[in-house]
Amino acid sequence: MSIAENIRFFEEQLAGTGARLVVVTKTHPVERLQEAYEAGARIFGENRVQEMTAKQPELPADVEWHLIGHLQTNKVKYIAPFVHTVQSLDSLKLLEELEKQAAKHNRVIDALLQFHIAEEYTKTGLTLPEAEEMLTSATYQALRHVRITGVMGVATFTQDEAQLRREFQTLRGYFGQLRTRYFAEQPSFREISMGMSSDYALALQEGSTFIRVGSAIFGARG
Ligand SMILES: *Cc1c(COP(=O)(O)O)cnc(C)c1O
């Protein structure tokens, strides 16, 4: 199957769900991103700053670039001029730096709170109390250049459907609680980013609004 056919397949899976496709382009050369663009993809996800900044000028300006990997504060300045959404917001320090760098460019950057939902201790992300601490901080109250639009999580790498469902439900639960407590007046808080090539169908059933798909579109990474 070609990249274009795969993208069409996912667009069909998403039809009527209201969810959107983040095409995960990490490790793939610009020509393949262009192929995806020509097939209609407009949201690209990269997990490394250096790779994203190298590719961004080569693609049309209407691509929405989403950072989906851990972001070090000292690298925010490189993506602040163009990044649309940082899906991996996981600390107050990072939020402060995003605000500062977005302000320099007079932009608003969207961000998703990344939660720890997997069993594996290596997968990073916030706990609910940590997220609430961020949302009640003075930094958060003073934000003008970062807009928090939802939550993101990476589930355990497993075939166990019941476990995957539990993890996705946990993330949706966090989303619901935060929306009620902190975002009741803000319809822009609406995104639940969960589901990848192997588990997107379950994630959609559990309420995902962004599926992040790489290998099912481009084939296995080298
Ligand atoms: C690589 C990556 C994906 C895509 O994974 P595939 O299994 O190739 O679809 C999704 N989310 C994150 C955070 C990733 O790093």
The ligand as an SDF file (V2000), in Angstrom:
LIG
                    3D

 15 15  0  0  0  0  0  0  0  0999 V2000
    6.4340    7.2030   17.3610 C   0  0  0  0  0  0  0  0  0  0  0  0
    5.2670    7.6900   18.1080 C   0  0  0  0  0  0  0  0  0  0  0  0
    3.9530    7.4470   17.6560 C   0  0  0  0  0  0  0  0  0  0  0  0
    3.6380    6.6290   16.4010 C   0  0  0  0  0  0  0  0  0  0  0  0
    3.9490    5.2940   16.5870 O   0  0  0  0  0  0  0  0  0  0  0  0
    3.5280    4.1920   15.4870 P   0  0  0  0  0  0  0  0  0  0  0  0
    3.4770    2.9420   16.2790 O   0  0  0  0  0  0  0  0  0  0  0  0
    4.6110    4.2000   14.4710 O   0  0  0  0  0  0  0  0  0  0  0  0
    2.2270    4.5840   14.9230 O   0  0  0  0  0  0  0  0  0  0  0  0
    2.8960    7.9530   18.4010 C   0  0  0  0  0  0  0  0  0  0  0  0
    3.1080    8.6640   19.5170 N   0  0  0  0  0  0  0  0  0  0  0  0
    4.3380    8.9210   19.9870 C   0  0  0  0  0  0  0  0  0  0  0  0
    4.4890    9.6970   21.2490 C   0  0  0  0  0  0  0  0  0  0  0  0
    5.4630    8.4410   19.3070 C   0  0  0  0  0  0  0  0  0  0  0  0
    6.6860    8.6970   19.7870 O   0  0  0  0  0  0  0  0  0  0  0  0
  1  2  1  0
  2  3  1  0
  2 14  2  0
  3  4  1  0
  3 10  2  0
  4  5  1  0
  5  6  1  0
  6  7  2  0
  6  8  1  0
  6  9  1  0
 10 11  1  0
 11 12  2  0
 12 13  1  0
 12 14  1  0
 14 15  1  0
M  END
$$$$
